[in-house]
Structure formats: structure tokens, C-alpha cells
């Protein structure tokens, strides 16, 4: 009897879909942890949000664009040649990518990473509201439930259930809400361009353009008067390389085998990671209403991801 030859193909622990799920979960977790790292840089080491935004966008944009350009006839080359997309790309870069990152970091600087991340995740409910108004379609019952949870979650998180006081500082609350609006714009504005090219090309050029514009807010050649300790440099490297470049690359890579709705669902790991990291490492405490509000916002995003 002739024995069957063993396959020379290496055994893979995970299939393509499972690897994509791991990618998006890892990317979202890195996003959340980068917020916590940024809080240390702002509160303990006294760095400026504008400078950190500039360095992270320029480095990430340069790497992503360079990666795209080395491929012959790549979408990155094609996108920059078609000038009709430039106005939309510029708006996405400035009001989307730069807007969402600058306002998010300002919310962290004036508050904390956990509340800033949760407030930013009000973006999906804003998207649903905008789509409902623009298309004149009445939201479904699950969507209404998600919107109600998002509003209640924001109220509980911001006030702790008390009408006469704010648990989140007013500037942080305002920056967080503006960040949610920028996130909604960041999600909707580039869709026609992404459908024509791909997400990597659009995000790469958006990062690079937004990084150049951000130099007006925080020139990278002017080192901020922060505490330039070894730990601070490590945190800056983490925010730029892992919390931005690696996180975006993993997130975009997951789109090959996951639908956008599934990716959005798994991306809720970001606020969870930010809250847990803030509680474990920075000793941020939430009262009962704060915990309920946080859960309401996360559940609202999950419902919207499943309902779309």
C-alpha cells in the first residue's frame, strides 16, 4: 500500500477571515491604547496636542503613500493624477483626518482618554441621523433604540446622572462632541473616492496632506517644551508607529475579508481598550452612571453596526 504523501503546504492556525478579525481587533486596541499613552504625554509630560498630531500624521502618511507608490500603476498613483478628486480629498484630509485627530487629542488633553474615546464614538449615531435626514427615510426601531442609548449614554457619562454638574470638563466635552462630528465626516466624505480607488490610497494621501496642513498648528521642527524623558520618547514612538501607522494598516487590511459593517462592529474594541487601560494604568474612575453611560454608547454602536 502506498502511503499518501504529506502536504508540503504549511499548516495555518487561522483562515483568512479569522486573521482579518484578529487584525481589526488588534488595530482597534492599539488605537485605544494610543489614547491612553497620549494622556500621559499631555498630562504628565506636558506635550502639546498639535505637535503630536503633526508628527503622527506626517510619518504615517509618508509611509502609507510610499508603500502605495512603489507598486506600478497603483491606486495611489492613479488617485493623485485625477485632479477632479482633489477637492474631496483635501476636505477629507483637513476636516476628516486632521479634524478627528486634533479634536480627539484636545479632548484627551482637557479630560481623559476614556471619555474622549467614548464621546468620539457618537460618530456612528450622527452618521445614521444624517443619512436618515438626507435620504428622508425613517430609521428602523433598532436604529431608534441605538440613538436613544447614545443620547442617554452621553448624558450619563457627561453628568453622572446629575443635571447641575458635569463629570467631564466642559472643554473636553465640547472637543469630544466635535470629534464625533469629524468622525462622521471622515467616514462619509471619502466614500466616492474609496469606491473608485482603495482605502489605503485615500487614507495615505489624506494623512500626508492633513499632516502638511497640521504644520500650521504644530510645526514638528519646533520641539515642544515637554518632559523629554526616555519613557516620553517611547510613548511618542508608540503613538506614531503602533497607535497610528500599525493600527490603520491592520484596520485597512481587515477590509479584504470583512464587510465594513463587521469591521465597524469589531472596532468597538477601541473604546473598551481605552476605558480599561485608563482604569488600570491611569487610575481613572467611573461612577455607576459613568459605567452605564459607557456601556450604552458601546451597545449603540454595536446595534448600528448590525442594523446597517
C-alpha positions in Angstrom: 0.0 0.0 0.0 1.3 3.4 -1.0 1.1 6.0 1.8 -0.4 9.3 0.8 2.3 12.0 0.6 2.1 14.6 3.3 1.2 18.0 2.1 4.1 20.4 1.8 1.9 23.3 2.5 2.4 24.7 5.9 -0.5 24.4 8.4 -2.2 27.7 9.1 -3.7 28.3 12.5 -6.3 30.7 11.2 -8.2 31.1 8.0 -8.3 34.4 6.1 -11.5 35.6 7.8 -10.2 34.8 11.3 -6.9 36.6 10.6 -8.8 39.7 9.5 -10.8 39.6 12.7 -7.6 39.5 14.7 -6.3 42.3 12.6 -9.2 44.7 13.2 -9.3 43.8 16.9 -5.6 44.4 17.2 -5.8 47.7 15.3 -8.7 49.0 17.4 -7.0 48.0 20.6 -3.8 49.9 19.5 -6.0 52.9 18.8 -7.5 52.8 22.3 -4.1 52.3 23.9 -2.6 55.2 21.9 -5.2 57.4 23.5 -4.1 56.4 27.0 -0.4 56.9 26.0 -1.3 60.4 24.7 -3.0 61.2 28.0 0.3 60.5 29.8 2.1 62.7 27.3 -0.3 65.6 27.8 -0.9 65.4 31.5 2.4 64.2 32.9 4.9 65.2 30.3 3.2 68.4 29.1 3.4 67.9 25.4 1.1 69.8 23.0 -1.7 68.0 21.1 -1.0 69.9 17.9 2.7 68.8 17.7 1.8 65.1 18.4 -0.9 65.2 15.7 1.5 66.7 13.2 4.3 64.1 13.8 1.9 61.1 13.8 0.1 62.2 10.6 3.3 63.1 8.6 5.1 59.8 9.5 2.1 57.6 8.9 1.1 59.4 5.7 4.6 59.3 4.3 4.9 55.6 4.9 1.5 54.7 3.5 1.9 56.8 0.4 5.5 55.5 -0.2 4.2 51.9 0.1 1.5 52.7 -2.5 3.8 54.5 -4.9 6.3 51.6 -5.2 3.6 49.5 -6.8 3.4 50.1 -10.5 0.1 51.6 -11.6 -1.1 51.5 -8.0 -4.2 53.3 -6.8 -2.0 55.8 -5.0 -0.5 56.9 -8.3 -3.9 57.0 -10.1 -5.6 59.0 -7.4 -3.1 61.8 -7.4 -3.3 62.1 -11.2 -7.0 62.6 -11.3 -7.4 66.2 -10.3 -11.2 66.0 -10.1 -10.9 64.2 -6.8 -8.5 66.7 -5.2 -11.2 69.0 -3.6 -12.9 66.0 -1.9 -9.5 64.5 -0.9 -8.4 67.9 0.6 -11.7 68.2 2.6 -11.3 64.6 3.8 -7.7 65.3 4.9 -8.4 68.6 6.7 -11.8 68.3 8.1 -11.8 64.5 8.4 -8.5 63.0 9.3 -6.8 66.1 10.8 -10.1 67.3 12.3 -10.9 64.0 14.1 -7.3 63.5 15.4 -6.8 67.1 16.6 -10.1 67.4 18.4 -9.7 63.9 19.9 -6.3 64.8 21.3 -7.6 68.1 22.6 -10.5 66.2 24.3 -7.8 64.0 26.0 -5.7 66.9 27.0 -8.6 68.7 28.6 -10.2 65.5 30.0 -9.1 61.9 29.8 -8.6 59.2 27.1 -11.6 57.1 28.2 -14.2 59.8 28.0 -12.7 61.3 24.8 -12.8 57.9 23.0 -16.4 57.2 24.1 -17.6 60.7 23.0 -15.8 60.2 19.7 -17.9 57.1 19.2 -21.0 59.1 19.0 -19.9 59.5 15.3 -21.9 56.4 14.1 -25.2 57.7 15.5 -24.5 61.1 13.9 -24.0 59.2 10.6 -27.3 57.4 10.9 -29.1 60.7 11.7 -27.5 62.4 8.7 -28.3 59.6 6.3 -31.9 59.5 7.6 -32.4 63.2 7.0 -30.7 63.3 3.7 -32.5 60.2 2.3 -35.8 61.1 4.1 -36.0 57.5 5.3 -37.5 56.9 8.8 -35.0 55.0 11.0 -35.9 51.4 11.9 -36.8 50.5 15.5 -33.3 49.1 16.3 -31.8 52.3 15.0 -34.1 54.4 17.2 -33.0 52.3 20.1 -29.4 52.8 19.3 -29.9 56.6 19.0 -31.7 56.7 22.4 -28.9 54.7 24.0 -26.3 57.0 22.5 -28.0 60.2 23.9 -28.6 58.6 27.3 -25.0 57.3 27.4 -23.6 60.8 26.6 -25.8 62.3 29.3 -24.8 59.8 32.0 -21.1 60.0 31.0 -21.0 63.8 31.0 -23.2 64.5 34.1 -23.1 61.3 36.2 -26.9 61.5 36.2 -26.9 65.0 37.8 -28.4 67.9 35.8 -26.5 70.6 37.8 -22.9 69.4 37.2 -20.5 67.9 34.6 -18.3 64.9 35.3 -16.4 65.6 32.1 -14.8 69.1 31.9 -16.7 71.4 29.6 -13.8 71.9 27.1 -13.2 68.1 26.9 -17.0 67.6 26.3 -17.0 70.1 23.5 -13.9 68.8 21.9 -15.3 65.2 22.2 -18.6 66.1 20.5 -16.7 68.0 17.7 -14.5 64.9 17.3 -17.7 62.8 16.8 -18.8 65.2 14.1 -15.4 65.0 12.4 -15.5 61.2 12.7 -18.9 61.2 10.9 -17.5 63.5 8.1 -14.3 61.3 8.0 -16.5 58.2 7.4 -18.8 59.7 4.8 -16.7 62.2 2.8 -14.2 59.8 1.1 -16.7 57.1 0.1 -16.9 58.0 -3.6 -13.1 58.1 -3.8 -12.7 54.8 -2.0 -15.2 53.1 -4.3 -13.1 54.3 -7.3 -9.6 53.6 -5.8 -9.0 51.9 -2.4 -8.9 52.8 1.2 -5.1 52.5 1.6 -4.5 55.1 -1.1 -7.2 57.5 0.2 -6.1 57.3 3.8 -2.4 57.5 2.9 -2.8 60.7 0.9 -5.2 62.1 3.4 -2.8 61.5 6.2 0.1 63.2 4.3 -2.0 66.2 3.2 -3.5 66.6 6.6 0.0 66.3 8.2 1.3 69.1 6.0 -1.7 71.3 6.9 -1.2 70.5 10.6 2.2 72.1 10.5 0.4 75.4 10.8 -0.8 74.2 14.2 2.2 72.3 15.5 5.5 72.6 13.5 7.4 69.3 14.0 10.7 71.1 13.8 9.9 73.2 16.9 10.2 70.6 19.7 7.6 71.3 22.4 8.9 72.2 25.9 7.8 68.8 27.3 9.5 66.3 29.6 11.8 64.6 27.1 12.5 61.5 29.2 13.1 58.0 27.8 9.6 57.0 28.7 8.1 60.0 26.9 10.1 59.2 23.7 8.9 55.6 23.9 5.2 56.8 24.3 5.6 59.1 21.3 7.0 56.2 19.2 4.1 54.0 20.4 1.5 56.6 19.4 3.1 57.3 16.0 4.2 53.8 14.9 1.8 51.4 16.7 -1.2 53.6 17.6 -1.4 55.2 14.1 0.6 53.5 11.4 0.2 49.9 12.5 -3.4 50.5 13.7 -4.5 52.0 10.4 -2.7 49.3 8.3 -4.3 46.5 10.3 -7.7 48.1 10.1 -7.5 48.7 6.4 -6.0 45.2 5.8 -9.0 43.6 7.5 -11.4 45.0 4.9 -10.1 42.4 2.4 -12.1 39.6 4.2 -14.6 41.5 6.3 -17.5 43.7 5.3 -17.4 47.4 6.5 -20.2 46.7 8.9 -18.3 43.8 10.5 -15.2 45.9 10.7 -17.1 48.7 12.4 -18.5 46.1 14.9 -15.1 44.7 15.9 -13.7 48.2 16.0 -15.7 48.8 19.2 -12.7 47.2 20.9 -11.2 50.7 20.8 -13.3 52.4 23.4 -13.3 49.3 25.5 -9.4 49.2 25.4 -9.3 52.9 26.2 -11.6 52.6 29.2 -9.8 49.5 30.6 -6.3 51.0 30.1 -7.3 54.3 31.7 -8.7 52.4 34.7 -5.8 50.0 35.1 -2.8 52.3 34.3 -4.1 55.9 35.0 -6.5 55.1 37.8 -9.4 56.8 36.1 -12.6 56.0 38.0 -16.1 55.9 36.7 -19.1 56.0 39.0 -22.2 53.9 38.4 -23.7 56.3 35.9 -20.4 56.7 34.1 -20.1 52.9 33.6 -23.7 52.7 32.4 -23.2 55.6 30.0 -20.1 54.0 28.6 -21.9 50.7 28.1 -24.8 52.5 26.4 -22.6 54.1 23.9 -20.8 50.9 23.0 -24.1 49.0 22.7 -25.5 51.7 20.5 -22.5 51.3 18.1 -22.9 47.5 18.1 -26.7 47.8 17.3 -26.0 50.3 14.5 -23.3 48.0 13.0 -25.7 45.1 13.0 -28.6 47.1 11.7 -27.0 48.6 8.7 
